[in-house]
Amino acid sequence: MHRPGLALDLTPLRENRQFRLLFAGGLVTSLGSMVTYVAIPFQVAQITGSYVAVGLIGLAELVPLVVFGLYGGSLADRLDKRRVVLAGEAAALVLAAMLAANSLLVAPSLPVIYVVAMLFAAVDGLQRPSLDAILPRVVNHDELSAAGALNSLRGNLSSIAGPAIGGLVLAIAGPAAAYGLDAASFVVSLAILWRLRPVPPVTAEAMESGVRHIASGLRYAWSRKDIMGTYAVDLAAMTFAFPFALFPFIAEDYDAPWALGLLYSAGFVGGALFGLTSGWTPRIRHHGRAIALAAACWGAAIGLAGIAPSIWWVLGMLAIAGYFDMMSGHFRQLMWNQSIPDDVRGRMAGMELLSYSIGPLLGQVRSTTAAQLTGLRTSLITGGIACVAAVGIACVAFPAMWRYDAHSDAHNARGRREQQRDDPRTGDTQPRHHPGEPSDDP
C-alpha cells in the first residue's frame, strides 16, 4: 500500500488495467490535440495576418461547447460511456483529416477552418463528460486522488510538449503535417481505448431524455451547494486572474520577446510540479477549503506578477500560480468524483466543462479591457486582488463548500457504498439499480 508523502502515487497505473488504458489513450489524444491547438491559430494568422481573426477562433468555439457540453452530459448518463468516447475519437479523427486536406489546397479555405474548429468544440462537449465520468467507475474510491493527480500530470506534460512538437512540425513541414499528426494520434488512441470494457449507465430504469434530463441534472447541481461553491470559486479565479491574453504584452513590456513561449508554459510547469509532488493530497479531508485557498493563492501570484522586477520573476510567479491552479483543480475533481452519484455524474461533468471554459474567456475580456484602461501591470495587480476578494465572497455565499469534510460527508459515504457494489479493478461496471430496487440516491 502506498504511504502518503510528497512523491506521486503510481498505484493506479501499476495495478489498474482500465486506468492504464484511459491514461495512455488520453496522453496520445491530448498530445495530438495540442498540436492542432497551435496549428489552427498559426494557419489563420498565416492566411489573414489579423489578430482579430485569430481571436475569433475562441469565440466561435464557445457556443457549440456550451450547447453540446450540456447535451453531452445527458448522453453520458444515458449511454455506454465507452461508446460515446470512441465515437468522439472517431469524429475528431475525421475533423483533423478535413483540416489536413484543406491545408493541402493551393488556397486553404478560412471558413472551413472556423467551421471545423466549431465542430471540434461540439465533439469535445459531447465526449468530455463521458470521459470524465468514466474515471470513478474504474478506479477505487480511495485511489481517486492518486488517479486525479496522474491525469493532471498527464495534462500538464501534454500542454508543455504538445505545443513544442506542434511548433517544430509547423516550422519544418507546415499545417497539413501538423493536422496529419493529430489525425494519426486519434488512430492510436482509438486502438487503445477500444480495449476498455463497457461502462453502461448505472440504472436499468427508463430515464428522461432531452431537455427534461438536462433540467433534472441542473436541479441536482443547485441542491449541492458545496459543489456550486466550487464552480463559483473557479469562475472567480479565471474571470479576474486569467493572464494568457496579456502574455504578448508582458514580453514586450520587459523587452523579452524570447520569453513569450516560456510565459505560456510556465503555468504548466508549475502544474506538473504539483502532480509530481501530490502524494500528500489523500491526507486532506476538507476539500472545499483546499480549493478556495489554492484559488486565492493563484490570484495572489498573478497579482504579484504585476510588480515583478524582471521577466524571470514573472515566470516564477506564473509557475507558482500554475501549481495552485492545479491544486485547486485536483481537489475540485476529487470532491466531484467521490461525492456525485453515478446516475447524474455525466450531466455534472457537462456543467463542469462549462465552468472551466467560460471563466477563461471572460478573463481574457476583463484583463485586456483593464489593461487598455489602466495599464498592463495594473490589470494584473487589480485582477489578483479581485480574485482573492471574489474567492472570499464565494466562501461566504456557499458555506457548505467550506464545511465539506470527505470523512463525514453523506454524499461521499454514498459514493463509497456505490463502489462496493462494483469491482473497478476488473471493469465490472454493470447497472446497479433495477425497477423496484431501492436506491441510495436522494
N, C-alpha and C positions, 0 to 999 in steps of 0.2 A: 504493500500500500504506500502511496505517495505521502511523504511527510511535508506539510506546508512549510515553505521557506520562500526565498526570493526566486529560485530557479523556475523556469517554465515547466509545468507539469505535462509530460508527454503521454500520460496513461491512456487517454482516448485513442491516440494514434497507435500505440503499441497493442492494445487489447480489443479494439472495436473495429471490425472489418467495415461495417456500414459507414462509420465516421471516416475511415481512411478513404473510402470511395468518394464521399462528399467533399472531403478536404482536397483530394487530388483533382477531382473534376472542377471544383471551384477555383483552384490555383491556375489550372490551364485556361479556363474561361476568363478569369479576371486579368491575366497577363495579356491575352489576346485583345480583350475589350479595352484595356488601357492604351494599346497601340492605336486602335481606332479612335479613342478619345483624343489622342494627339493629332491623328491624321485628318479628321474632319475639319477642325478649325484651320489647320495648316492649308488644306486644299481650298477652303472658302477664301482665306486670305490671299492665296495664290491666284485665284480666279478674279476676285473683286478688288483686292487692295484696300478694303474698307473695314475699319474697326466695328462699325455698326453692323455690318453683315455677319461678322463673326459673333457679335453679342446676341444677335437674333437667334442663334442656334439654341441657346439655353431657353429662351422664351418659347420657341417652337416646341421644345420637348416638354414643357411644363404641363400644358393642358392634357395631352394624352396620358402623361404619368399620373395626374390626379384622377382622371376618369377611370382609366384601366387599373390603377392601383386599388381602388375600392372594389371594382368588379373582380380583380384577381384574388383579393382576399376572400370573397364569396366562393369563388371556384375552389380555393384551397381547402375550404371546409366541406365542400360537397363532392369533390372528385378525388381520385387517387393522386396524391401529390407527386409521386414519381412520374406519372404520365404527363402532368402539367409541366414539370421541369423539363422532361425530354422534348415535349412539343415546343417549349420556349427555346431550347438549344437549337432545334432543327430550324425554327423560324429565323433565329438570329444568323444561322449559317447562310440561309438564302439571302438575307439582307446584306451581309458582308460581301457575298458574291455579287450582288447587284451594284454595290459601291465600287468593287474592283472592275466590273465590266464598264461602268460609267467612266471610270478613270482612264480606261484604255481608248476612249473615243478621242478624236482629234480635238474636239471642243467639249470637254465634260460639262454636263448639264447641272447648273446650280440648283434649279428646282428639285431635281432628283435627289440631290444631297440632303436638302431640307426635308423632303418627304420621307426619305429613308431614316433620317435622324428622328423624326416623329414616330415612325413605325418601331424603331429600336426602343424608344421610350415606352410605347404601348406594350411591346413584348416584355420589357423589364417589369412594367406594372402588373402584367398578368402572371409572370413567372415568379417574381421575387417573394411574394407572400408564401407560396408553396415551398420554395426553397428554404425560407426562414423557419417555417412551421415544421419542417421535417426533423430538424435537429433534436427537439425534446422527445421525439418518437424513437430515436435510435441511440440516444445517449442517456445513461443513467442519471437520475435526478442529482445525485451528489457530485457528478463529474461534469455538469453543465458549465461550471465556472472555468474548468480547465479547457473544455471544448471551445467555449466562447473566446478565451484568450488565444487559443491556437488559430481560430478563424480571424481574430483581429490582427494577429501577426501576419497571417497569410495576406490579408487585405493590404496591410501597410507595405509589405515587401513587394506586392504586385504594383502598388502605387509608386514605388520607388523605381523598380526595374522596368515596368511596362513602358512608361514614357521614354526612358533611356533607350530601350530597344526600338520603340517607335521612331524616335528622332534619328537613330542610326539608319534604320531602314528607309526612312523618308529621304535622308541625305544621299544615300547610295543608290536606291532603286525607285524612289517616288511613291505616290499614294497607292497606286494599283498593287504594288508588292505589299504594302502595309495592310491593306484590306484583305489581300490574299492570305497573309499570315494569320489574320484574325479568323478568316473562314476555316483555315486548317486547324486552328485551335478548337473550334466548335466540333469538328470531326473527332478530334481526340477526346474532348470532354464527353461527347455523346457515347463514345465507346466505353468510357469509364463509368458514367452514370447509368448506362444501360444495365449494369450489373447490380444496381441497387435492388433490394426487394420491394415489393409493392407497399405503399403506405396509404391504405384506404381511409375513408372517413371513419371517425370513431363511433358513429352511431348508424345503425341499420334502419332507423326510423325515417319516415319521409321528412324532408327538410323544405322550408320555404325557399323560393327562388327569386332571383332578380332583386328588385328594389326592397321588397319586404325582408329578404335575408340580410341585405346590407344594413337596413334600418335596425334590425334586431341586434346586429353587431355594434352599431353606434349606441344603442341603449345600454348594452353591456359596458361599453367603454365609459359612458357617463356615470354608470353605477360604481365604477372603480376609480374613486377619487385619488388613490395612491398612484395609479397608472397615469391618470390625467395630469397629475403633478409632474411626472417625468417628461411628458410631452411639453408642458409649459416651460420647464427648465431648459430643455433642448432648444425650443423655439426662441427663447430669450437669448440664449448663448449665441446662436447662429445669427439672429437678426441684428444684434447690437455689436457683435465682435467677430464677424467673419471678414478676414482681411484680404482674401485672394485677389479681388479686383484691384487692390491698391499696389500689388507687388511690382508691376512695371514702373510705377511712380516712385516707389520706395528705392528701387535700384537706381533710378535716375537721380533722386534726391541725395543719395550717398555717393554719386558718381561711381557706381559699381555695376555696370551693365553685365559684367561677367557673373554676377551673383543672382541673376533672375531665376535660373533653374534651381539654384540652391534654396531660394526663398520658397519655391513651390514644394520642394522635397523635405525641407527642414521639419515641418509638422509630422510628416510620415515617418521620419527618422525617430522623432520623439515617441510616436505611437508604437513603432516597432520595439523601442526600448521598454515601453510598458509591457508589451507582450512577452518579451524575453525575461522580465523580472516579475511576472504576475503570480508566482507561486504563493504569495501571501493572501491573495484575494478570497480563498474559501473561508478564511478566518473572520471575514467581515459579515456581520449579520444585519446591520442597519443599511440596507442598500440605498434607500432614498437619500439618506444623509450623505453617503459617499457620492451619489450622483450630483447633489447640489453643491457640495464642497468642491468637487472636481470642476464643475462648470464655472464656479466663481473663480477658481484658480486659473482656468482658461482665460476668462475675461481679464483678470489681473495681469497675466503675462502679455496679452495683446495690448493692454493699456501701457505697460512698461516699455513695450517695443517703440511706443511713440516718443519716449525720452531717451532712447538708446544713443550713446555717443558715437557708435560706429556700426557698420553693417554686420560685423561679427556678433555684436551684442543683439542686434535684431534677429539674426539667425538663431542665437541661443534662446532668446525669448520665444521664438516660434517653435523651437524644438520642445521647450517646456510646455508651451500651450498644447502641442500635439500629444504629449504624454498625458496631460489631464483630460484632453478631449477623448482620448481612447479609454481612459479610466472611467469617465462618465458613461460612455457608450457601453463599456463592458458591464457595468452594474445595471444599466438600464435593460440590456438584453437578458442578463441573468434573472433579474426580477420578473421580466416578461415571460421567459421560458419556464421558470419554476412555478409561477402562480396563476397563469392564464389557462383555463381548461382547453383541452384539445379541440372541442367542437366549435370554439369561437376563435381559435388561435390564428387561423388564416386571415379572418377579417381584421383582427387586431394588427396583424403584420402589414396589411394594406394601409391601415391608418398610421402605423409607424413609418412606412415608406413615405407617406405624405409629410409627416412631421419632419423627417430629416432631409426632405427635398425642398420644401417651401422655405424653410429658415435661411439656407444659404442664398437663395435668390433674393429674398428680402434684404439679407445682409449686404449683398452687392449693391443694391439700390441705396441703402442707408449710408454705407461707407463712402461711396463715390459722391453722393449728394453732399454729405457733410464735408468731404474734402474740398469740393468745389466752393462751398460757402465759407468754411472756416480754416481750411488748410489741411495738408496731409497729416501732419503729426497730431493736430488737434482732433482729427477724425478718429485716429487710433486711441488717443487718450480718453476722449469722451465716450467712445464705444466701449472701452474696457470698463469704465466707471458705470455706465448704464447697464452693462451686462451683470456686474456684481449686484447692483441695486435690484434689477429685474429678477434675478435668481432669489434674492431675499424675499421679494414680494410673492413669488411663486410658492415659496415655502410657507409663508403665512396664509396664502389663499388655499393651499392644499396641505393641511397639517397631517393628513393620513399618509402622505408620502414621507414626511419627516419621521413619523412614528413607525413606519414599516419595519418589522423585525422578521427576518426569514425563519427564525427558530420558532416563533409563536403564531405567525400569520395563518389564518384559517385557509386562505386560498393556496398558500404554499403547501400546507399539510395535505390538502386535497390532491394537489399535483403529485405529491409523493405517493399517495394511495393509488392514484391512477396508474402510475408507472409500475406499481407492484402487480398490476393485472397484466402488464405486457412484459416482454423479455427483450429489451432494446439490443442486447448484445447479439441475439440470434436473428433479429429483424422480424420477430413475430409481432406484427402490428395489426392484428385483426380487429374488426369493430368490436367495441366493448358493450355498448348499450343496445338492447333489443326491445321491441314493443312489449310493454307490460313489465319491463325490468326497472327497478328503482334506480335513480341516478343520484350521484353525489353533487351534481351541479346545482347552483342556487336557482 
